[in-house]
Amino acid sequence: MLFDGKHRPKGLEFAACKTCNEATRKDELVVSLLSRSYPDAANETQRKDVKKLLRHADRRNPGLLSEMWVSEQKAHHDRYSAYGVPDGAGYLRTNGPIVTKAIARFAAKLGMALHCEVTAKPLPVGGGVAVGWYSNLNAIMGDRMPNEMLAVLGRGLTLEQGSFRVPDQFRYASVATDDSIMSGHIAVFRESFAIQMIANAKGNEGAPSAPDTFFEIGCFLNLK
């Protein structure tokens, strides 16, 4: 339900085993719900989608809504008003374990697909994807944004089928090394958040990484 009314243009479709394809189903619900956090639903289709996502995402990920709930809304308004956050905006907590794991796993899967898209080669066994993500508040404040990577990415793309395009719902940009060993990607979901993915056919090469930031090929076979 990432797209309005489940109306998804063709594109970015890749073969995967059943286990890997289904491993992130509940994570995709979290991503879909979070992508609807801004802007507000503008029509009946979007409002129905949000209601369904609220039910299904929390049922498949028990505790999700309570984890995201922020009780001190006024304190956040006072803190961030100077950055130009609209007066009517609300705030969600997005650094809890359910949200963090869901977005990281979704980002890894998307990064593997985008590497194949931009290089025409799937990541081999031993390869993997390093992931990170940024809220719209990070973007407004310029906080932690990958500015160097953004500077070298190519033209932004979206899914499209004839005249049907969805840049307001999903857009992405990619770049790859000439030898196709590494690729970098940014994907933006509405105006809610963005994820960064760096794929490397040689794996993490011994670099330290925090939990849920680097995913090797095959990780979804044993996902819990």
C-alpha positions as CSV (number, residue, x, y, z in Angstrom):
1,M,0.0,0.0,0.0
2,L,2.9,2.3,-0.7
3,F,1.0,3.9,-3.6
4,D,-2.4,5.5,-3.6
5,G,-5.1,2.8,-3.9
6,K,-2.4,0.2,-4.6
7,H,-2.0,1.8,-8.0
8,R,1.6,1.1,-8.8
9,P,3.2,1.8,-12.2
10,K,5.4,-0.9,-13.6
11,G,9.1,-0.8,-13.1
12,L,11.8,-1.9,-10.6
13,E,10.6,-5.5,-10.7
14,F,13.1,-8.2,-10.0
15,A,13.0,-12.0,-9.5
16,A,13.3,-13.2,-5.9
17,C,12.7,-16.5,-4.1
18,K,9.4,-16.7,-2.1
19,T,11.1,-16.5,1.2
20,C,13.1,-13.3,0.4
21,N,10.0,-11.8,-1.3
22,E,7.8,-12.3,1.8
23,A,10.4,-11.6,4.4
24,T,9.8,-7.9,4.6
25,R,5.9,-7.9,4.2
26,K,5.4,-6.4,7.7
27,D,8.2,-4.0,7.2
28,E,6.6,-2.7,4.1
29,L,3.5,-1.8,6.0
30,V,5.5,0.3,8.4
31,V,7.2,2.1,5.5
32,S,3.9,2.6,3.8
33,L,2.3,4.1,6.9
34,L,5.3,6.4,7.7
35,S,5.3,7.6,4.1
36,R,1.7,8.9,4.6
37,S,2.7,11.0,7.6
38,Y,3.3,14.1,5.4
39,P,1.6,15.7,3.7
40,D,-2.0,15.1,5.0
41,A,-4.3,12.9,3.0
42,A,-5.8,15.0,0.2
43,N,-8.6,12.8,-1.1
44,E,-10.8,9.9,-0.1
45,T,-8.6,7.3,-1.6
46,Q,-5.6,8.5,0.5
47,R,-7.8,8.7,3.6
48,K,-9.0,5.1,3.1
49,D,-5.4,3.9,2.6
50,V,-4.3,5.6,5.8
51,K,-7.1,4.0,7.8
52,K,-6.2,0.5,6.5
53,L,-2.5,1.0,7.1
54,L,-3.1,2.1,10.7
55,R,-5.0,-1.1,11.4
56,H,-2.8,-3.5,9.4
57,A,0.6,-2.1,10.2
58,D,0.0,-2.1,14.0
59,R,-1.5,-5.6,13.9
60,R,1.5,-7.0,12.0
61,N,3.9,-5.0,14.1
62,P,2.4,-5.0,17.6
63,G,3.3,-1.9,19.6
64,L,4.1,0.2,16.5
65,L,1.6,3.0,17.0
66,S,2.4,3.4,20.7
67,E,6.1,3.5,19.9
68,M,5.5,6.3,17.4
69,W,3.2,8.3,19.6
70,V,4.6,11.7,20.9
71,S,2.6,13.1,23.8
72,E,4.5,16.4,24.2
73,Q,3.5,17.9,20.8
74,K,3.7,21.5,22.1
75,A,7.2,21.1,23.2
76,H,8.2,19.9,19.8
77,H,6.4,22.8,18.1
78,D,8.3,25.3,20.3
79,R,11.6,23.6,19.6
80,Y,11.2,23.4,15.8
81,S,9.1,26.4,14.9
82,A,12.2,28.5,14.1
83,Y,13.1,26.0,11.3
84,G,9.9,26.7,9.4
85,V,7.9,23.7,10.3
86,P,4.3,24.4,9.5
87,D,2.2,25.4,12.6
88,G,-0.3,22.5,12.0
89,A,2.3,19.8,11.7
90,G,2.4,17.0,14.2
91,Y,5.3,14.9,15.3
92,L,6.0,11.1,15.4
93,R,8.8,9.2,17.2
94,T,10.7,7.3,14.5
95,N,13.8,6.1,16.4
96,G,12.2,3.2,18.2
97,P,13.2,-0.4,17.5
98,I,10.1,-1.4,15.4
99,V,10.4,1.6,13.0
100,T,14.2,1.5,12.8
101,K,14.4,-2.2,11.9
102,A,11.5,-2.1,9.5
103,I,12.9,0.8,7.5
104,A,16.5,-0.6,7.5
105,R,15.3,-4.0,6.2
106,F,13.1,-2.3,3.5
107,A,16.0,-0.1,2.6
108,A,18.4,-3.1,2.2
109,K,16.0,-4.9,-0.1
110,L,15.4,-1.8,-2.2
111,G,19.2,-1.1,-2.3
112,M,19.8,-4.6,-3.7
113,A,17.2,-4.0,-6.4
114,L,18.5,-0.5,-7.3
115,H,22.0,-1.9,-7.6
116,C,20.8,-4.4,-10.2
117,E,18.8,-1.7,-11.9
118,V,21.8,0.7,-12.3
119,T,24.5,-1.8,-13.0
120,A,22.5,-4.6,-14.8
121,K,24.2,-7.0,-12.4
122,P,22.8,-8.5,-9.1
123,L,25.0,-8.3,-6.0
124,P,26.9,-11.5,-5.6
125,V,27.1,-13.7,-2.6
126,G,29.4,-11.8,-0.1
127,G,28.0,-8.4,-1.3
128,G,25.7,-6.3,0.7
129,V,24.0,-2.9,1.3
130,A,24.7,-0.3,3.9
131,V,21.6,1.8,4.8
132,G,20.7,5.0,6.5
133,W,17.6,7.1,6.6
134,Y,16.5,10.7,7.2
135,S,13.2,12.2,8.3
136,N,11.7,15.3,6.8
137,L,12.7,17.1,9.9
138,N,16.3,16.1,9.2
139,A,15.9,17.7,5.8
140,I,14.4,20.9,7.1
141,M,17.2,21.3,9.7
142,G,20.0,20.1,7.3
143,D,20.8,17.5,10.0
144,R,22.9,14.5,9.1
145,M,21.9,14.8,5.4
146,P,24.3,13.0,3.0
147,N,25.2,16.1,1.1
148,E,28.3,14.8,-0.7
149,M,26.3,11.8,-2.1
150,L,23.4,14.1,-3.1
151,A,25.8,16.2,-5.0
152,V,26.9,13.3,-7.3
153,L,23.6,11.6,-7.9
154,G,22.1,11.8,-11.3
155,R,18.7,13.0,-12.4
156,G,15.9,11.9,-10.1
157,L,13.5,9.2,-11.4
158,T,10.2,7.8,-10.5
159,L,8.1,4.8,-11.6
160,E,6.1,5.6,-14.7
161,Q,3.8,3.8,-17.1
162,G,2.9,5.8,-20.1
163,S,1.6,9.2,-18.8
164,F,1.1,7.7,-15.3
165,R,3.9,8.9,-13.0
166,V,4.2,9.0,-9.2
167,P,6.9,11.5,-8.3
168,D,4.8,12.9,-5.5
169,Q,4.7,9.4,-3.9
170,F,8.2,7.9,-4.7
171,R,11.3,9.1,-6.4
172,Y,14.9,8.0,-6.5
173,A,18.3,8.7,-7.9
174,S,21.3,6.4,-8.4
175,V,25.0,6.4,-9.3
176,A,27.4,3.5,-9.8
177,T,31.2,3.1,-10.2
178,D,32.5,2.3,-13.7
179,D,33.3,-1.3,-12.6
180,S,29.8,-1.8,-11.1
181,I,31.4,-2.9,-7.8
182,M,29.6,-0.2,-5.9
183,S,26.5,1.9,-6.3
184,G,24.8,4.6,-4.2
185,H,21.1,5.5,-4.1
186,I,18.7,7.9,-2.4
187,A,14.9,7.2,-2.4
188,V,12.3,9.7,-1.2
189,F,8.8,8.7,0.0
190,R,6.3,11.6,-0.5
191,E,7.6,14.4,1.7
192,S,7.9,12.1,4.8
193,F,11.4,10.6,4.7
194,A,14.3,9.5,2.6
195,I,16.6,6.4,2.7
196,Q,20.2,6.1,1.6
197,M,21.6,2.9,0.3
198,I,25.3,2.1,-0.6
199,A,25.7,-1.3,-2.3
200,N,29.1,-3.0,-2.5
201,A,29.7,-6.3,-4.3
202,K,32.7,-6.9,-2.0
203,G,30.7,-6.7,1.2
204,N,31.5,-4.4,4.1
205,E,35.2,-4.9,3.7
206,G,35.8,-5.2,7.5
207,A,34.3,-1.7,8.2
208,P,32.5,-1.6,11.6
209,S,28.7,-1.1,11.4
210,A,25.9,-0.6,13.9
211,P,23.1,-3.2,14.0
212,D,20.6,-2.9,11.2
213,T,22.9,-0.8,9.0
214,F,24.5,-3.4,6.8
215,F,22.8,-6.3,5.2
216,E,24.5,-9.1,3.2
217,I,23.0,-11.0,0.3
218,G,21.0,-13.9,1.8
219,C,20.1,-12.0,5.0
220,F,16.4,-12.3,4.3
221,L,16.5,-16.1,4.3
222,N,16.8,-16.2,8.1
223,L,15.0,-12.9,8.9
224,K,13.1,-12.8,12.2
